[in-house]
Amino acid sequence: MTVDTLDRPVKPGAFAPVSLQRRIKNNVATIFFLASFLVALVPLVWVLSVVVARGWYAVTRSGWWTHSLKGVLPEQFAGGVYHALYGTVLQAGVAAVLSVPLGLMTAVFLVEYGTGRLVRLTTFMVDVLAGVPSIVAALFVFSMWIATLGFQQSSFAVSLALVLLMLPVVVRSTEEMLRLVPDDLREASYALGVSKWKTTVRIVFPIAMPGIVSGILLSVARVIGETAPVLVLVGYSRSINPDIFHGNMASLPLLIYTELTNPEHAGYLRIWGAALTLIILVAAINLTAGVFRFVSNRRR
C-alpha cells in the first residue's frame, strides 16, 4: 500500500483500497498462470485429438467390443479387442483386490494407531515405493515370483507388479481422507465409551469413504495402462484365456505393442483403436470416481 493509502482514514467496516502496485502484481500473476495452463493444455488436446481421429474408425466398427482376434490374419481388419479388454480389467481387478486391503490397513495404522519410529519408517517406505518405476516393479516380481520361486509367467504376475504401483497411491489417498475427519468426532465417540476400533470403523471410515473410493478408482486408472509389467511378465494371446495363473493373456497395452510390428494397414488401425479404447476406459474410471464423490457429498 502507498503512503497516501496508509494515511487516509478508513471508515469502520470498510476495506482499505488496494494499491495500484498490488493490482498490477495480481494481474501479472493471473496472466502467467493462465498462460501456463494453456501451454500445458495444448499438447494434451493435440494428443487426444490425434488419437480420436485415428482410432475412431476402429472403435465404431461392429465386433470391436465383442470379438477377439482369434483366427484373424494380420492383414485383415476384423475381430476386436474383447480379449485385450478382458485381460486389462482382470489384471487391474486382481491388483485392486490385493492392494486395497493392504493400503487401507496401512493408512489406518499411520493415522489412528502408529507412533514413533515405525510410523516414520512406514511413511518413508511408502514414499520410496511411490517413486519406483513400473519397469523396476516388473523386474522385481520377475526375479522373486518367477526366477526364485519357480512360477511361470502369467497374468497373476502382472497383477503382483501392479500391486506395487497401486499400493502407495491407495495409502496416501486414504491417509489424507482419514486426516480430514475432525478429531472432535473421535473424542465424542470415545467419551461415549466406544472403543477405538469401532470408532474407526463406524464413524471415521463412513465419513472418509467418498474420498477413499475416489482414491482407489484413481489408483486403478493410474496402473491400467502400464506397459512394462505386461511386456516382462506375460506373453500375448489373440484369444481369451480365463486362467489367470497359467498361459498368455492379452491386454490393451500389450496389444498395442504387438501390433507395432504389423506393417499392414489393419495393424495401424488396431493400434490407434486400442489406444483410444484405453483412453475411454481410463476416462470412464475417472468419471465414475467424480460422480461417486459428487453423489456422496450431496447425500451427506
C-alpha positions in Angstrom: 0.0 0.0 0.0 1.2 3.5 -0.7 1.8 6.3 1.9 -1.5 8.0 0.8 -3.4 4.9 1.3 -1.9 4.3 4.8 -2.6 7.9 5.9 -6.1 8.1 4.5 -8.7 7.3 7.3 -10.6 4.1 6.8 -14.3 4.0 7.7 -15.4 1.4 10.2 -16.4 -1.8 8.4 -14.8 -0.8 5.1 -11.7 -2.2 3.4 -8.8 0.0 2.5 -8.4 0.5 -1.3 -6.0 -1.8 -3.0 -2.9 -0.1 -4.2 -2.0 0.1 -7.9 1.2 -1.9 -7.4 -0.7 -4.8 -5.8 -3.3 -4.8 -8.6 -0.6 -4.9 -11.3 1.1 -7.8 -9.5 -2.2 -9.7 -9.2 -2.9 -9.2 -12.9 0.5 -10.3 -13.9 0.3 -13.5 -11.8 -3.2 -14.2 -13.2 -1.9 -13.9 -16.8 1.1 -16.0 -16.0 -0.9 -18.9 -14.5 -3.5 -18.7 -17.3 -0.8 -18.8 -19.9 0.9 -21.8 -18.2 -2.4 -23.6 -18.1 -3.0 -23.0 -21.8 0.6 -24.2 -22.6 0.1 -27.4 -20.7 -3.3 -27.9 -22.3 -2.1 -27.6 -25.9 -0.1 -31.0 -26.0 -2.9 -32.8 -24.1 -5.6 -31.6 -26.6 -3.3 -32.3 -29.5 -2.6 -35.9 -28.4 -6.2 -36.6 -27.6 -7.4 -35.2 -31.0 -4.9 -37.3 -32.9 -5.8 -40.5 -31.0 -9.6 -39.8 -31.5 -9.2 -39.0 -35.2 -7.1 -42.1 -36.0 -8.8 -44.6 -33.6 -12.4 -43.6 -34.1 -12.9 -45.8 -37.2 -11.8 -48.9 -35.3 -13.8 -48.4 -32.1 -17.0 -47.8 -34.1 -16.8 -51.0 -36.1 -19.1 -53.9 -35.4 -17.4 -56.5 -33.3 -14.7 -54.3 -31.9 -16.0 -54.5 -28.3 -17.4 -58.1 -28.6 -14.9 -60.2 -30.5 -11.2 -61.2 -30.1 -8.5 -61.6 -32.8 -8.7 -65.4 -32.8 -8.3 -66.6 -36.3 -7.8 -63.1 -37.8 -4.9 -62.7 -40.1 -2.5 -59.7 -39.7 -3.7 -58.1 -42.9 -7.4 -58.5 -42.0 -9.2 -55.7 -40.1 -11.7 -57.9 -38.3 -12.4 -59.1 -34.8 -11.9 -56.7 -31.9 -10.3 -56.1 -28.5 -12.6 -58.0 -26.3 -9.8 -60.4 -25.3 -7.4 -57.5 -24.5 -10.1 -55.5 -22.6 -10.9 -58.6 -20.6 -7.2 -59.1 -19.7 -6.7 -55.5 -18.7 -9.8 -55.4 -16.5 -8.9 -58.8 -14.9 -5.3 -57.8 -14.2 -6.3 -54.4 -12.7 -9.2 -56.0 -10.7 -7.0 -58.7 -9.1 -4.4 -56.0 -8.3 -7.1 -53.9 -6.6 -8.3 -56.8 -4.6 -4.8 -57.4 -3.3 -3.7 -53.8 -2.8 -6.8 -52.1 -1.4 -7.0 -54.0 1.9 -3.2 -53.6 2.5 -3.4 -49.9 1.6 -6.4 -49.3 3.9 -4.9 -51.1 6.8 -1.6 -49.2 6.4 -3.3 -45.9 6.3 -5.4 -46.7 9.4 -2.2 -47.6 11.2 -0.4 -44.4 10.2 -3.3 -42.1 11.2 -5.0 -43.9 14.1 -2.5 -46.2 15.8 1.1 -45.6 14.7 3.6 -43.6 16.7 7.3 -43.1 16.8 9.9 -44.6 14.5 7.7 -47.2 13.0 5.4 -44.5 11.5 8.4 -42.6 10.1 9.8 -45.8 8.6 6.5 -46.8 7.1 5.9 -43.3 5.6 9.5 -43.4 4.2 8.9 -46.8 2.6 5.6 -45.6 1.1 7.3 -42.6 -0.4 10.0 -44.8 -1.9 7.5 -47.2 -3.3 5.6 -44.3 -4.9 8.7 -43.3 -6.8 9.5 -46.8 -8.1 9.2 -47.0 -12.0 7.0 -49.7 -13.4 9.8 -51.5 -15.0 11.6 -51.9 -11.7 8.4 -53.3 -10.1 8.1 -55.7 -13.1 11.7 -56.9 -12.8 11.3 -57.3 -9.0 8.3 -59.6 -9.5 10.1 -61.5 -12.2 13.1 -62.1 -10.1 11.1 -63.1 -7.0 8.0 -64.8 -8.3 9.4 -66.4 -11.5 13.1 -66.8 -11.2 13.3 -67.6 -7.5 10.0 -69.3 -6.6 9.7 -71.0 -10.0 6.2 -69.9 -11.1 5.6 -69.4 -14.7 4.9 -66.1 -16.5 1.2 -65.3 -16.1 -1.4 -62.6 -15.8 -1.2 -63.0 -12.0 2.4 -62.0 -12.0 1.3 -58.8 -13.8 -1.2 -58.2 -11.1 1.5 -58.5 -8.4 3.6 -55.9 -10.2 0.5 -53.6 -10.4 0.0 -54.1 -6.6 3.4 -52.4 -6.0 2.3 -49.5 -8.2 -1.2 -49.1 -6.7 -0.3 -49.6 -3.0 1.3 -46.2 -2.4 -1.5 -44.3 -4.1 -4.1 -46.1 -2.0 -2.2 -45.5 1.2 -1.6 -41.8 0.5 -5.2 -41.1 -0.6 -6.7 -43.0 2.3 -4.4 -41.3 4.8 -5.3 -37.9 3.6 -9.0 -38.6 3.8 -8.7 -40.0 7.3 -6.8 -36.9 8.5 -9.6 -34.7 7.2 -12.1 -36.3 9.6 -12.4 -33.9 12.6 -10.9 -35.1 15.9 -14.0 -33.8 17.7 -15.9 -36.8 16.3 -13.4 -39.2 17.6 -13.3 -37.6 21.0 -17.1 -37.6 21.2 -17.2 -41.3 20.4 -14.5 -42.1 23.0 -16.5 -40.0 25.6 -19.5 -42.3 25.0 -17.4 -45.3 25.7 -16.9 -46.6 22.2 -13.7 -48.4 21.6 -11.1 -47.1 19.2 -11.6 -49.7 16.5 -15.3 -49.3 16.5 -14.9 -45.5 16.2 -12.6 -46.0 13.2 -14.9 -48.5 11.5 -18.3 -46.9 12.3 -17.5 -43.2 12.4 -14.2 -42.3 10.7 -14.5 -44.6 7.7 -18.1 -43.7 6.7 -17.2 -40.0 6.7 -14.0 -40.5 4.7 -15.4 -43.2 2.4 -16.2 -41.0 -0.6 -12.7 -39.7 -0.8 -11.3 -43.2 -0.2 -13.3 -44.8 -3.0 -12.3 -41.9 -5.3 -8.6 -42.5 -4.5 -9.0 -46.3 -5.2 -10.6 -45.7 -8.6 -7.9 -43.2 -9.5 -5.2 -45.7 -8.5 -6.8 -48.2 -10.8 -6.8 -45.7 -13.6 -3.2 -44.9 -12.9 -2.0 -48.5 -13.4 -4.4 -49.8 -16.0 -2.3 -48.6 -18.9 1.2 -49.7 -17.6 3.2 -51.4 -20.3 6.3 -52.6 -18.6 4.7 -55.3 -16.4 2.8 -56.9 -19.3 5.9 -56.9 -21.5 8.1 -58.6 -18.9 5.7 -60.9 -17.0 3.2 -62.3 -19.6 3.0 -63.2 -23.3 0.4 -62.1 -25.8 -2.6 -64.1 -26.8 -5.0 -63.4 -29.6 -7.9 -65.1 -27.8 -9.4 -65.0 -24.2 -7.5 -67.0 -21.6 -9.7 -67.4 -18.5 -6.9 -68.9 -16.4 -5.0 -66.0 -14.6 -2.3 -68.3 -13.3 -1.3 -70.1 -16.5 -0.7 -69.2 -20.1 -0.5 -66.0 -22.0 -3.2 -63.2 -21.7 -3.7 -60.2 -23.8 -4.2 -56.6 -22.6 -4.6 -53.3 -24.3 -1.0 -52.1 -23.8 0.3 -55.5 -24.9 -2.0 -55.4 -27.9 -0.6 -52.0 -28.9 3.0 -53.2 -28.5 2.4 -56.4 -30.5 0.6 -54.6 -33.4 3.5 -52.2 -33.7 5.4 -55.0 -35.6 2.5 -55.4 -38.0 3.2 -53.4 -41.2 -0.3 -53.9 -42.6 -2.9 -51.2 -42.6 -5.1 -53.4 -40.3 -2.4 -53.3 -37.7 -2.2 -49.5 -37.9 -6.0 -49.3 -37.3 -5.8 -51.7 -34.4 -3.0 -49.7 -32.7 -5.0 -46.5 -32.7 -8.2 -48.2 -31.9 -6.7 -49.9 -28.8 -5.1 -46.6 -27.8 -8.5 -44.9 -27.9 -10.1 -47.8 -26.1 -7.6 -47.4 -23.3 -8.3 -43.7 -23.1 -12.0 -44.3 -23.0 -11.5 -46.9 -20.2 -9.4 -44.6 -18.1 -11.8 -41.6 -18.7 -14.7 -43.8 -17.6 -13.0 -44.8 -14.3 -12.1 -41.1 -13.6 -15.6 -40.1 -14.4 -17.0 -42.8 -12.1 -14.8 -41.5 -9.3 -16.0 -38.0 -9.8 -19.7 -38.9 -10.0 -19.4 -41.1 -6.9 -17.7 -38.3 -5.0 -20.4 -35.8 -6.1 -23.3 -38.1 -5.2 -21.8 -38.9 -1.8 -21.4 -35.2 -1.0 -24.9 -34.5 -2.0 -26.3 -37.3 0.1 -24.3 -36.1 3.1 
